[in-house]
Amino acid sequence: MAKAKILIADDDVTLRDMYKLRLEADDFEVLTTADGEETLSEIRKEKPDLILLDIMMPKINGLDVLAEIKKDPVLKNLPVIMLTALIQDVTKVKSLMSGADDYLMKSEVMPGEVIGKVNQVLDAAKKATKGTGRE
């Protein structure tokens, strides 16, 4: 069985590297990007199975990246978990209303919880595509 491919989009190199190591230890293939422009390019090129997406990034912010993903017919079903330092409820609501599968605040989750959420969202996405010919 092929490893699930996860894209971590975050401009914080320490956080990005920590999650990369943690996900690779859990047998995921991991790609990383540092800004919104690079993220969109990598998504279109690599077709990851799930994206961990920060909101505050250079060039194009995470909410705008999410909007681009959701309006693209090829990418719109791609699972996205917002992983951000922003704690305002309005940002969380906007993210979820825009199509994010979940919204995690960096200060409130441990890496193990993020991995659990990644597995949960990937499992839900697999179930959603069963019988659609996309499996």
Backbone as ProteinMPNN parsed JSONL, in Angstrom:
{"seq_chain_A": "MAKAKILIADDDVTLRDMYKLRLEADDFEVLTTADGEETLSEIRKEKPDLILLDIMMPKINGLDVLAEIKKDPVLKNLPVIMLTALIQDVTKVKSLMSGADDYLMKSEVMPGEVIGKVNQVLDAAKKATKGTGRE", "coords_chain_A": {"N_chain_A": [[0.844, -1.184, 0.0], [0.569, 2.214, -0.821], [2.234, 4.983, 0.691], [0.546, 7.57, 2.441], [0.519, 10.882, 1.22], [1.522, 13.833, 2.617], [1.245, 17.328, 2.741], [2.919, 19.901, 4.281], [2.308, 23.147, 4.931], [3.812, 25.884, 5.954], [5.373, 28.774, 7.254], [7.103, 28.717, 9.354], [10.022, 27.344, 9.999], [11.056, 25.639, 12.005], [8.79, 24.471, 13.207], [7.673, 23.278, 10.938], [9.686, 21.419, 10.221], [9.694, 19.818, 12.525], [7.097, 18.656, 12.482], [7.34, 17.337, 10.054], [9.316, 15.36, 10.569], [7.942, 13.929, 12.561], [5.632, 13.016, 11.222], [6.826, 11.487, 9.194], [7.942, 9.495, 10.776], [5.663, 8.176, 11.418], [5.148, 6.882, 9.122], [4.354, 8.386, 6.856], [4.57, 10.012, 3.66], [6.193, 13.04, 3.245], [5.874, 16.403, 2.249], [7.058, 19.774, 2.083], [6.293, 23.28, 2.287], [6.879, 26.848, 2.217], [5.512, 29.207, 1.714], [2.453, 30.707, 0.453], [2.247, 30.817, -2.37], [4.165, 28.955, -3.295], [3.017, 26.748, -2.086], [0.546, 26.359, -3.477], [1.563, 25.758, -6.015], [3.012, 23.401, -5.491], [0.959, 21.718, -4.611], [-0.547, 21.382, -6.95], [1.358, 20.112, -8.525], [2.243, 17.811, -7.061], [-0.028, 16.573, -5.966], [-1.004, 15.975, -3.164], [-2.281, 13.852, -0.467], [-3.37, 15.033, 1.719], [-3.431, 18.242, 3.322], [-1.663, 20.149, 5.665], [-2.224, 23.227, 6.734], [-1.036, 26.434, 7.298], [-2.23, 29.671, 8.305], [-1.119, 32.291, 8.405], [1.027, 33.162, 6.199], [3.718, 34.067, 3.939], [3.347, 35.875, 0.798], [0.876, 34.473, -0.332], [-1.852, 34.135, 1.753], [-2.974, 31.497, 4.018], [-5.808, 31.212, 4.057], [-6.541, 32.22, 1.581], [-5.188, 30.409, -0.031], [-6.617, 28.102, 0.626], [-9.126, 28.845, -0.452], [-8.479, 28.887, -3.186], [-7.884, 26.166, -3.601], [-10.392, 24.982, -3.096], [-11.981, 26.026, -5.121], [-11.011, 24.888, -7.377], [-11.736, 22.408, -9.664], [-10.341, 19.966, -9.808], [-8.943, 19.814, -7.432], [-10.708, 20.285, -5.342], [-11.775, 18.387, -3.527], [-9.71, 17.736, -1.901], [-8.44, 16.992, 1.243], [-8.074, 19.353, 3.894], [-6.414, 20.526, 6.69], [-6.429, 23.142, 8.836], [-3.726, 24.487, 10.495], [-2.773, 26.514, 12.797], [-1.644, 29.593, 14.38], [-3.53, 31.419, 14.91], [-6.19, 32.345, 16.96], [-8.729, 33.376, 16.943], [-12.252, 33.084, 16.96], [-13.696, 33.859, 14.704], [-11.931, 33.49, 12.583], [-11.603, 30.75, 12.656], [-14.246, 29.9, 12.097], [-14.537, 31.023, 9.53], [-12.585, 29.556, 8.141], [-13.59, 26.905, 8.321], [-16.078, 27.234, 7.102], [-15.185, 27.805, 4.585], [-14.349, 25.425, 3.656], [-12.367, 23.917, 4.962], [-11.316, 20.908, 6.561], [-10.783, 20.648, 9.227], [-9.757, 22.601, 12.099], [-7.01, 23.487, 13.786], [-5.378, 24.793, 16.616], [-2.118, 25.805, 17.021], [-1.01, 26.268, 19.562], [-2.576, 24.76, 21.204], [-2.518, 22.05, 20.652], [-0.863, 18.9, 20.736], [1.844, 17.28, 18.988], [1.193, 14.511, 18.608], [-1.604, 14.559, 18.726], [-2.178, 15.999, 16.445], [-1.274, 14.198, 14.491], [-3.109, 12.155, 14.961], [-5.455, 13.465, 14.161], [-4.859, 13.879, 11.452], [-4.85, 11.204, 10.545], [-7.537, 10.573, 11.084], [-8.957, 12.362, 9.375], [-7.966, 11.559, 6.877], [-8.954, 8.914, 6.823], [-11.715, 9.438, 6.775], [-11.869, 10.755, 4.32], [-11.135, 8.69, 2.57], [-13.311, 6.952, 2.922], [-15.323, 8.561, 1.911], [-14.679, 8.617, -0.791], [-14.96, 6.03, -1.626], [-16.335, 3.833, -3.976], [-16.685, 5.825, -5.826], [-14.992, 5.742, -7.867], [-12.644, 7.045, -7.516], [-10.881, 5.886, -5.851]], "CA_chain_A": [[0.0, 0.0, 0.0], [1.363, 3.438, -0.925], [2.176, 5.892, 1.83], [-0.213, 8.799, 2.219], [1.397, 12.036, 1.004], [1.06, 14.997, 3.38], [1.951, 18.585, 2.485], [2.909, 20.844, 5.399], [2.521, 24.509, 4.433], [4.021, 26.753, 7.11], [6.612, 29.538, 7.096], [7.935, 28.47, 10.532], [10.863, 26.198, 9.631], [11.187, 24.727, 13.144], [7.537, 23.732, 13.307], [7.555, 22.475, 9.717], [10.619, 20.299, 10.324], [9.249, 18.943, 13.611], [5.965, 17.864, 11.994], [7.837, 16.466, 8.986], [9.94, 14.202, 11.231], [6.907, 13.173, 13.291], [4.791, 12.331, 10.227], [7.642, 10.448, 8.549], [8.067, 8.403, 11.75], [4.383, 7.462, 11.351], [5.104, 6.276, 7.799], [3.783, 9.234, 5.819], [5.481, 10.745, 2.786], [5.95, 14.431, 3.635], [6.386, 17.518, 1.451], [6.909, 21.019, 2.835], [6.368, 24.556, 1.577], [7.037, 27.944, 3.165], [4.638, 30.341, 1.408], [1.235, 30.315, -0.239], [2.497, 30.622, -3.803], [4.851, 27.666, -3.404], [2.05, 25.728, -1.672], [-0.366, 26.085, -4.596], [2.346, 25.121, -7.066], [3.333, 22.04, -5.042], [-0.298, 20.956, -4.588], [-0.896, 21.03, -8.336], [2.387, 19.218, -9.055], [2.4, 16.579, -6.289], [-1.329, 15.99, -5.608], [-0.933, 15.312, -1.853], [-3.514, 13.259, 0.05], [-3.879, 15.924, 2.756], [-2.593, 19.429, 3.551], [-1.66, 20.876, 6.937], [-2.081, 24.567, 6.167], [-0.979, 27.594, 8.185], [-2.932, 30.824, 7.728], [-0.235, 33.452, 8.245], [2.185, 32.818, 5.371], [4.05, 35.099, 2.961], [2.872, 35.878, -0.593], [-0.566, 34.202, -0.341], [-2.143, 33.562, 3.066], [-3.594, 30.176, 4.005], [-7.234, 31.271, 3.707], [-6.619, 32.387, 0.125], [-4.78, 29.116, -0.598], [-7.785, 27.236, 0.802], [-10.14, 29.256, -1.436], [-8.016, 28.422, -4.507], [-8.045, 24.713, -3.628], [-11.805, 24.61, -3.116], [-12.632, 26.416, -6.381], [-10.403, 24.099, -8.454], [-12.475, 21.147, -9.756], [-9.449, 18.82, -9.603], [-8.425, 19.817, -6.061], [-11.703, 20.698, -4.35], [-12.026, 17.373, -2.506], [-8.474, 17.511, -1.159], [-8.618, 17.331, 2.66], [-7.213, 20.418, 4.411], [-6.502, 20.84, 8.115], [-5.769, 24.394, 9.17], [-2.879, 24.364, 11.684], [-2.431, 27.929, 12.846], [-1.51, 30.272, 15.668], [-4.673, 32.318, 15.068], [-7.15, 31.741, 17.875], [-10.022, 34.045, 16.867], [-13.346, 32.232, 16.491], [-14.115, 34.268, 13.367], [-11.004, 32.857, 11.641], [-11.951, 29.323, 12.657], [-15.516, 29.766, 11.378], [-14.281, 31.313, 8.116], [-11.842, 28.417, 7.599], [-14.481, 25.755, 8.196], [-17.092, 27.585, 6.094], [-14.508, 27.825, 3.287], [-14.091, 24.061, 3.222], [-11.352, 23.188, 5.726], [-11.852, 19.74, 7.249], [-10.647, 20.883, 10.657], [-9.017, 23.808, 12.458], [-6.253, 23.218, 15.001], [-4.529, 25.896, 17.054], [-0.777, 25.292, 17.357], [-0.746, 26.365, 21.0], [-3.486, 23.898, 21.956], [-2.421, 20.636, 20.262], [0.434, 18.232, 20.754], [2.057, 16.608, 17.7], [0.442, 13.252, 18.546], [-3.001, 14.888, 18.434], [-2.223, 16.393, 15.029], [-1.166, 12.949, 13.729], [-4.416, 11.503, 15.111], [-6.418, 14.19, 13.321], [-4.489, 13.568, 10.069], [-5.368, 9.859, 10.274], [-9.007, 10.638, 11.1], [-9.423, 13.049, 8.167], [-7.64, 10.682, 5.742], [-9.916, 7.805, 6.848], [-13.008, 9.976, 6.327], [-11.753, 11.038, 2.882], [-11.168, 7.393, 1.885], [-14.696, 6.469, 2.958], [-16.107, 9.425, 1.03], [-14.387, 8.351, -2.205], [-15.269, 4.631, -1.969], [-17.44, 3.689, -4.919], [-16.798, 6.952, -6.754], [-14.01, 5.554, -8.912], [-11.449, 7.825, -7.201], [-10.07, 5.155, -4.876]], "C_chain_A": [[0.894, 1.253, 0.0], [1.176, 4.294, 0.332], [1.306, 7.083, 1.463], [0.778, 9.961, 2.154], [0.771, 13.26, 1.68], [1.913, 16.207, 2.999], [1.792, 19.477, 3.714], [3.253, 22.219, 4.839], [2.592, 25.453, 5.628], [5.341, 27.483, 6.933], [7.546, 29.39, 8.302], [8.741, 27.189, 10.314], [10.986, 25.18, 10.766], [9.945, 23.849, 13.267], [7.374, 22.781, 12.115], [8.44, 21.232, 9.802], [10.203, 19.312, 11.403], [8.093, 18.061, 13.144], [6.392, 16.922, 10.872], [8.439, 15.195, 9.589], [8.893, 13.313, 11.898], [6.018, 12.391, 12.319], [5.567, 11.227, 9.511], [7.827, 9.245, 9.473], [6.794, 7.56, 11.78], [4.117, 6.935, 9.946], [4.322, 7.06, 6.741], [4.904, 9.744, 4.921], [5.164, 12.221, 3.019], [6.643, 15.41, 2.695], [6.206, 18.771, 2.293], [7.011, 22.223, 1.91], [6.368, 25.673, 2.622], [6.178, 29.172, 2.868], [3.459, 29.86, 0.56], [1.405, 30.034, -1.72], [3.118, 29.241, -4.064], [3.883, 26.518, -3.061], [1.116, 25.363, -2.82], [0.352, 25.355, -5.727], [2.616, 23.651, -6.717], [2.089, 21.147, -5.017], [-0.638, 20.479, -5.997], [0.082, 20.014, -8.922], [2.347, 17.845, -8.378], [1.099, 15.865, -5.918], [-1.273, 15.247, -4.26], [-2.299, 14.75, -1.441], [-4.165, 14.149, 1.104], [-2.898, 17.083, 2.922], [-2.78, 19.912, 4.987], [-1.292, 22.304, 6.558], [-2.111, 25.659, 7.232], [-1.729, 28.744, 7.517], [-1.97, 31.97, 7.442], [1.045, 33.019, 7.529], [2.462, 33.956, 4.399], [3.404, 34.835, 1.591], [1.37, 35.653, -0.694], [-0.884, 33.565, 1.006], [-2.923, 32.246, 2.929], [-5.07, 30.181, 3.653], [-7.416, 31.435, 2.194], [-6.176, 31.108, -0.6], [-5.956, 28.144, -0.522], [-8.868, 27.563, -0.231], [-9.761, 28.783, -2.831], [-8.202, 26.911, -4.655], [-9.51, 24.355, -3.848], [-12.514, 25.042, -4.398], [-12.071, 25.654, -7.586], [-11.097, 22.736, -8.525], [-11.616, 19.903, -9.502], [-9.044, 18.688, -8.137], [-9.484, 19.959, -4.977], [-11.992, 19.672, -3.256], [-10.799, 17.026, -1.667], [-8.677, 17.919, 0.308], [-7.589, 18.365, 3.129], [-7.487, 20.588, 5.902], [-5.732, 22.135, 8.331], [-5.013, 24.168, 10.476], [-2.241, 25.728, 11.873], [-2.281, 28.457, 14.262], [-2.714, 31.179, 15.93], [-5.757, 31.646, 15.907], [-8.542, 32.394, 17.81], [-11.086, 33.1, 16.301], [-13.753, 32.573, 15.067], [-13.214, 33.626, 12.303], [-11.302, 31.364, 11.529], [-13.224, 29.095, 11.838], [-15.304, 29.988, 9.882], [-13.559, 30.134, 7.448], [-12.772, 27.227, 7.341], [-15.564, 26.009, 7.151], [-16.494, 27.57, 4.685], [-14.091, 26.431, 2.827], [-12.988, 23.311, 3.941], [-12.018, 22.027, 6.461], [-11.753, 19.87, 8.765], [-9.779, 22.12, 10.87], [-8.339, 23.546, 13.791], [-5.377, 24.424, 15.334], [-3.219, 25.327, 17.573], [-0.537, 25.26, 18.862], [-1.575, 25.379, 21.815], [-3.389, 22.421, 21.597], [-0.984, 20.141, 20.347], [0.607, 17.528, 19.404], [1.279, 15.294, 17.556], [-1.031, 13.474, 18.21], [-3.164, 15.283, 16.965], [-2.16, 15.143, 14.144], [-2.492, 12.19, 13.791], [-5.462, 12.145, 14.218], [-6.138, 13.933, 11.844], [-5.05, 12.198, 9.689], [-6.892, 9.843, 10.188], [-9.541, 11.26, 9.805], [-9.125, 12.203, 6.92], [-8.617, 9.508, 5.667], [-11.281, 8.266, 6.341], [-12.989, 10.243, 4.822], [-11.794, 9.745, 2.068], [-12.576, 6.852, 1.81], [-15.57, 7.261, 1.992], [-15.873, 9.122, -0.443], [-14.668, 6.9, -2.606], [-16.467, 4.593, -2.904], [-17.572, 4.824, -5.916], [-15.81, 6.805, -7.906], [-12.724, 6.319, -8.656], [-10.503, 7.081, -6.272], [-8.835, 4.536, -5.471]], "O_chain_A": [[1.866, 1.322, 0.751], [0.107, 4.316, 0.942], [1.321, 7.551, 0.325], [1.74, 10.022, 2.92], [-0.347, 13.665, 1.362], [3.14, 16.123, 2.941], [0.674, 19.772, 4.137], [4.355, 22.433, 4.334], [1.574, 25.783, 6.237], [6.328, 26.881, 6.508], [8.67, 29.891, 8.271], [8.208, 26.085, 10.431], [11.016, 23.977, 10.509], [10.047, 22.631, 13.413], [6.984, 21.625, 12.279], [7.997, 20.126, 9.492], [10.342, 18.102, 11.223], [8.102, 16.853, 13.381], [5.856, 15.819, 10.756], [8.109, 14.087, 9.167], [8.96, 12.088, 11.805], [5.691, 11.232, 12.573], [5.024, 10.153, 9.252], [7.866, 8.105, 9.01], [6.833, 6.378, 12.124], [2.984, 6.582, 9.619], [3.709, 6.476, 5.848], [6.045, 9.891, 5.359], [3.997, 12.614, 2.996], [7.827, 15.272, 2.385], [5.304, 18.832, 3.128], [7.711, 22.197, 0.897], [5.924, 25.482, 3.754], [6.118, 30.089, 3.687], [3.472, 28.752, 0.023], [0.782, 29.121, -2.262], [2.667, 28.481, -4.92], [3.932, 25.452, -3.675], [0.916, 24.182, -3.105], [-0.203, 24.433, -6.325], [2.462, 22.77, -7.562], [2.158, 19.967, -5.361], [-0.976, 19.313, -6.204], [-0.307, 19.158, -9.717], [2.41, 16.822, -9.06], [1.119, 14.679, -5.591], [-1.471, 14.033, -4.215], [-3.331, 15.126, -1.996], [-5.364, 14.039, 1.359], [-1.698, 16.934, 2.696], [-3.905, 20.064, 5.463], [-0.174, 22.562, 6.112], [-3.086, 25.793, 7.972], [-1.847, 28.779, 6.292], [-2.002, 32.554, 6.359], [2.008, 32.574, 8.153], [1.56, 34.724, 4.065], [2.98, 33.72, 1.286], [0.649, 36.561, -1.106], [-0.267, 32.567, 1.377], [-3.457, 31.932, 1.865], [-5.548, 29.246, 3.011], [-8.331, 30.86, 1.605], [-6.719, 30.764, -1.65], [-6.255, 27.447, -1.492], [-9.459, 26.657, -0.818], [-10.621, 28.325, -3.584], [-8.627, 26.434, -5.707], [-9.828, 23.518, -4.693], [-13.554, 24.477, -4.735], [-12.602, 25.765, -8.691], [-11.057, 21.98, -7.555], [-12.128, 18.891, -9.026], [-8.825, 17.578, -7.651], [-9.181, 19.77, -3.799], [-12.413, 20.049, -2.162], [-10.847, 16.13, -0.824], [-9.044, 19.061, 0.586], [-6.403, 18.273, 2.812], [-8.629, 20.769, 6.324], [-4.538, 22.216, 8.046], [-5.596, 23.707, 11.458], [-1.275, 26.064, 11.187], [-2.739, 27.837, 15.222], [-2.897, 31.654, 17.05], [-6.187, 30.531, 15.612], [-9.438, 31.997, 18.555], [-10.86, 32.411, 15.306], [-14.117, 31.684, 14.297], [-13.696, 33.258, 11.232], [-11.258, 30.79, 10.441], [-13.272, 28.204, 10.989], [-15.827, 29.235, 9.06], [-13.887, 29.761, 6.322], [-12.737, 26.622, 6.27], [-15.928, 25.105, 6.399], [-17.208, 27.349, 3.707], [-13.544, 26.273, 1.736], [-12.688, 22.174, 3.576], [-13.151, 22.15, 6.927], [-12.543, 19.276, 9.499], [-9.149, 22.619, 9.938], [-9.01, 23.4, 14.813], [-4.725, 24.998, 14.462], [-3.21, 24.47, 18.457], [0.073, 24.323, 19.375], [-1.304, 25.181, 23.0], [-4.107, 21.607, 22.177], [-0.031, 20.869, 20.067], [-0.384, 17.213, 18.745], [0.761, 15.004, 16.478], [-1.636, 12.676, 17.495], [-4.16, 14.943, 16.326], [-2.899, 15.035, 13.166], [-2.945, 11.646, 12.784], [-6.263, 11.451, 13.591], [-7.075, 13.782, 11.059], [-5.658, 12.048, 8.629], [-7.465, 9.18, 9.324], [-10.48, 10.733, 9.208], [-9.948, 12.141, 6.007], [-9.063, 9.142, 4.579], [-11.927, 7.562, 5.564], [-13.975, 9.987, 4.13], [-12.409, 9.7, 1.003], [-13.001, 6.352, 0.769], [-16.448, 6.702, 1.336], [-16.763, 9.341, -1.266], [-14.623, 6.568, -3.79], [-17.484, 5.24, -2.655], [-18.465, 4.804, -6.763], [-15.783, 7.635, -8.815], [-11.802, 6.265, -9.471], [-9.434, 7.592, -5.939], [-8.063, 3.893, -4.761]]}, "name": "protein", "num_of_chains": 1, "seq": "MAKAKILIADDDVTLRDMYKLRLEADDFEVLTTADGEETLSEIRKEKPDLILLDIMMPKINGLDVLAEIKKDPVLKNLPVIMLTALIQDVTKVKSLMSGADDYLMKSEVMPGEVIGKVNQVLDAAKKATKGTGRE"}
